[in-house]
Amino acid sequence: MAYSHEVREEAFQLYCQGLNFQQIALRLSETAGGRIHRSTVTAWVHRYGWPERRLRLRRQVEKMADEKWAREAARLLSRLSCLREDILDAAAARPFKSAEGAVRSLAAVQKVIGSLLMPRNDGITLDQLDAVMATVFQVLQQDEVLGPVLAERQEAVLARIEAQLAEHNNNIDSGSSNVVPA
């Protein structure tokens, strides 16, 4: 018996979902309006090269996911670059009068960058936080007034941040101390 292209495509979709040949035959028998035998599905798998086709589709999906992530990363880096320019403009317009003012400003910038880069209900790993912090320090150290102050206080500021994160992780009973809420 000859089956339509649509029936074979439905079988292929079920194959891609991980159903075995018997499950595919049963499912198709329910929807195609006639009994389809397991051996028919087996023949289609070999005749139409479904393993290779499924592999090609998986690779295409993976490639699209990678491309989507690359576009998202570029968008985030663009946003970070704009934020960097805003920070430098603000620092140039209002130089800090004290190291304490610079440190408070750094804390505010950290919150802004955290809210820009991460969804509200998501978490950020400590490695991601380290990367963001390194970027913040790089940006702020370029400022003529803030740069020297940060150079002197960077270790103290980082130690304070790490202590607060450790305290936060101790207060959370989440089972994973490697994630920090954004």
HUZI-V703449 format. One record per pair of residues at least 6 apart in sequence whose C-alpha atoms are under 6 Angstrom apart, sorted by the first residue. I is the first residue (numbers start at 1). J is the second residue. Records with the same first field share a line. If there is no record, write none. Layout:
I->J, J
This chain:
21->38, 41
22->38
25->36, 37, 38
29->35, 36
99->149
123->179, 180, 181, 182
124->179, 180, 182
125->178, 179, 180
141->147
169->177
